[in-house]
Amino acid sequence: MGIQNVLSLCLFVLFVITVLIRAAILRKRGIRAIVFGKTDKSDFLLIPVVVAVAYALLAGMLELPIWEVLIRPFGGNLISGWMGIALCSIALGGFILSLCNFGDSFRVGIDESTSSKLITGGMLAFSRNPIYVCFLTFSAGLFLIHRNIVIAVATLLFALLIHRQILREEKFLDAHYGEEYAAYRKKVRRYL
């Protein structure tokens, strides 16, 4: 069990815990932050991908049953692993900063009942989807660390599912905020 594997697992756990803590804080304020699957049950396609990544991370470290070829590293070297740790760390930091910028507007899923104003400052002045950029950066970092089939496929699936979610959210935001969102969309890019 290498230090990079341990660090990647710790960063992954911190990422998940950060979401849960933010959701708990908002819940205490009477805001339901996790509305995942409320408007579209296909949101749940993301869950098996996250579970597969978590299992692949643990399987190699704890010798859990898994077909070894799925988690055997290919290509890369120690340097790419440290680059992956750096990417995961940057993504986690950016994610935490983005959560702070979102304030009470943070949701996991589309909340059609929201009455909050459109947030365009902080990280959202550089990207319309900083949280998703952080998810994708984190996933790419995991791939650089582990360089295996499970993480490679998960990274591709994350990219597809996140892009799909962004398109759905853009449609909602356009309908919900109208001209204000259209003006924001013209000034700030979807990703970076």
matplotlib code that plots the C-alpha trace (Angstrom):
import matplotlib.pyplot as plt

x = [0.0, 1.7, 1.5, -0.1, -2.9, -3.5, -3.5, -5.9, -8.3, -8.1, -8.8, -11.7, -13.2, -12.7, -14.4, -17.5, -17.5, -17.3, -20.6, -22.3, -21.2, -22.4, -25.7, -26.0, -25.3, -27.9, -30.4, -30.0, -31.1, -34.1, -32.7, -32.8, -29.5, -29.6, -32.4, -30.6, -33.0, -36.0, -36.6, -35.0, -34.5, -31.6, -29.5, -29.0, -26.7, -23.9, -24.2, -22.8, -19.9, -19.0, -19.4, -17.1, -14.4, -14.6, -14.5, -11.5, -9.7, -10.3, -9.8, -6.2, -5.4, -7.4, -7.1, -10.9, -12.2, -11.8, -10.6, -7.0, -6.8, -9.4, -7.1, -3.7, -1.9, -0.9, 1.5, 2.6, 5.1, 5.6, 5.7, 2.2, 1.0, 2.2, 0.7, -2.6, -2.3, -1.7, -4.7, -6.9, -5.8, -6.4, -9.8, -10.7, -9.6, -11.5, -14.6, -14.5, -14.1, -17.0, -19.2, -18.5, -19.3, -22.6, -23.7, -27.3, -27.8, -25.7, -27.8, -27.0, -29.5, -32.0, -34.2, -37.1, -38.6, -35.6, -36.2, -32.5, -30.9, -28.5, -24.9, -22.3, -19.4, -16.4, -15.5, -18.6, -17.1, -14.6, -16.7, -20.5, -19.8, -16.9, -18.1, -18.3, -14.9, -13.6, -15.3, -13.7, -10.3, -10.5, -11.4, -8.5, -6.2, -7.4, -6.7, -3.1, -2.6, -4.1, -3.9, -6.3, -9.3, -11.9, -10.8, -10.3, -13.9, -15.2, -13.5, -15.1, -18.5, -18.2, -17.4, -20.4, -22.8, -21.6, -22.0, -25.5, -26.3, -24.9, -27.1, -30.1, -29.2, -28.6, -32.1, -33.6, -31.5, -32.5, -36.2, -35.8, -33.7, -34.3, -32.4, -30.2, -28.9, -28.6, -26.3, -24.3, -23.9, -22.5, -19.8, -18.7, -17.7, -19.4, -16.2, -13.1]
y = [0.0, 3.2, 6.6, 7.9, 5.3, 6.3, 10.0, 9.5, 7.6, 10.3, 13.1, 11.1, 10.7, 14.4, 15.3, 13.2, 14.4, 18.0, 17.5, 15.8, 18.5, 21.3, 19.5, 19.1, 22.8, 23.8, 21.3, 23.1, 26.3, 24.5, 24.0, 20.6, 20.6, 17.0, 16.9, 14.4, 12.4, 14.6, 15.9, 13.0, 9.5, 9.0, 11.1, 7.9, 6.7, 8.5, 6.4, 3.2, 5.1, 6.6, 3.2, 1.6, 4.2, 3.9, 0.1, 0.2, 2.6, 0.3, -3.0, -2.4, -1.2, -3.8, -6.7, -6.9, -9.2, -7.7, -8.9, -7.7, -6.6, -3.9, -2.2, -3.0, 0.3, 0.8, 3.5, 6.5, 6.6, 8.0, 11.5, 11.2, 9.9, 13.0, 15.2, 13.4, 14.1, 17.8, 17.8, 16.1, 18.6, 21.6, 20.2, 19.7, 23.3, 24.7, 22.7, 24.0, 27.6, 27.0, 25.8, 29.0, 31.1, 29.2, 30.0, 28.8, 28.1, 24.9, 21.9, 18.3, 18.0, 20.5, 22.3, 23.6, 25.2, 27.5, 31.2, 32.1, 34.8, 33.8, 33.6, 35.0, 36.1, 34.3, 31.1, 31.6, 34.6, 32.3, 29.3, 28.7, 25.3, 25.4, 22.5, 20.3, 21.5, 20.4, 17.0, 16.4, 17.6, 15.4, 12.4, 13.1, 13.3, 9.9, 8.5, 9.9, 8.3, 4.9, 4.6, 1.6, 0.6, 1.3, 4.9, 5.5, 4.3, 6.2, 9.4, 9.1, 8.4, 11.3, 13.6, 12.4, 12.4, 15.8, 17.4, 15.9, 17.4, 20.8, 20.9, 20.1, 22.7, 25.3, 24.7, 25.1, 28.2, 29.8, 29.2, 30.3, 33.4, 34.4, 37.4, 37.6, 34.1, 34.7, 37.8, 35.7, 32.9, 35.3, 36.6, 33.4, 30.1, 26.8, 25.1, 27.3]
z = [0.0, -1.2, 0.3, -2.9, -2.6, 1.1, 0.2, -2.7, -0.5, 2.2, -0.3, -1.8, 1.7, 2.5, -0.8, 0.1, 3.8, 2.6, 0.6, 3.6, 6.0, 3.7, 3.3, 7.1, 7.6, 5.1, 6.6, 10.0, 8.2, 6.8, 3.3, 1.7, -0.2, -1.5, -4.1, -6.2, -8.3, -7.4, -10.9, -12.9, -11.6, -14.0, -11.7, -9.8, -12.7, -10.9, -7.7, -9.2, -10.7, -7.3, -5.6, -8.2, -7.7, -3.9, -4.1, -6.5, -4.2, -1.2, -3.0, -3.8, -0.3, 1.7, -0.7, -1.2, -3.9, -7.4, -10.7, -10.5, -14.1, -13.3, -10.8, -12.2, -13.1, -16.7, -17.9, -15.9, -13.1, -9.6, -10.9, -12.5, -9.2, -7.4, -10.1, -9.4, -5.7, -6.5, -8.9, -6.3, -3.6, -5.9, -6.8, -3.1, -2.3, -5.3, -4.3, -0.7, -2.1, -4.5, -1.7, 0.2, -2.9, -3.4, 0.1, 0.7, -3.0, -3.0, -4.1, -5.2, -8.1, -9.5, -6.9, -8.9, -5.8, -5.2, -4.7, -4.2, -6.4, -9.2, -7.8, -10.2, -7.9, -6.5, -8.4, -10.5, -12.1, -13.8, -14.5, -14.6, -13.1, -10.7, -8.6, -11.7, -12.9, -9.4, -9.7, -13.1, -12.0, -8.9, -11.1, -13.5, -10.5, -9.3, -12.7, -12.6, -9.3, -10.0, -13.8, -13.9, -16.0, -13.2, -12.7, -16.4, -17.2, -14.2, -15.3, -18.8, -17.3, -14.8, -17.7, -19.7, -16.7, -15.5, -19.0, -19.2, -15.8, -16.7, -19.9, -17.7, -15.2, -17.9, -19.2, -15.7, -15.0, -18.3, -17.5, -13.9, -14.2, -17.9, -19.1, -16.0, -16.7, -20.4, -19.7, -17.2, -19.7, -22.3, -19.9, -18.2, -19.8, -19.1, -17.8, -17.8]

ax = plt.figure().add_subplot(projection="3d")
ax.plot(x, y, z, "-o")
ax.set_aspect("equal")
plt.show()
